[in-house]
């Protein structure tokens, strides 16, 4: 069960990482459409690194699969 939980945490973190990478290609109008502020945009892009990916995995493991 632990292995499955670890795999799911890694999978979720990779999906979040890929989404953050795609965020960089959004136009200003698209950002406005989804209601994302410039500050949040910068925060999310700063997490689109391998370090951010590892932090996400560790956070998910620590919190039992919940982001907080």
C-alpha positions, 0 to 999 in steps of 0.5 A, spaced: 500 500 500 505 504 501 508 503 494 502 505 491 501 511 495 508 513 493 507 512 486 500 516 486 504 522 490 509 522 484 504 521 479 500 527 481 507 531 482 509 530 475 502 532 473 502 539 477 510 540 474 507 539 467 502 544 468 506 549 471 511 548 465 505 549 460 503 556 464 509 559 462 506 559 455 499 563 457 498 570 454 496 575 458 489 575 456 489 567 458 491 569 465 486 574 466 481 569 463 483 564 468 483 569 474 491 568 475 494 574 478 501 576 476 504 574 483 501 567 483 503 566 476 510 568 478 510 563 484 507 557 480 513 558 475 518 558 480 515 551 482 516 549 475 523 546 477 526 539 479 526 542 486 519 544 486 517 537 483 521 534 489 518 538 494 511 537 492 512 529 492 515 530 499 509 534 501 504 529 498 507 524 502 508 528 509 500 530 508 498 523 506 496 525 499 493 532 500 496 538 498 496 544 503 
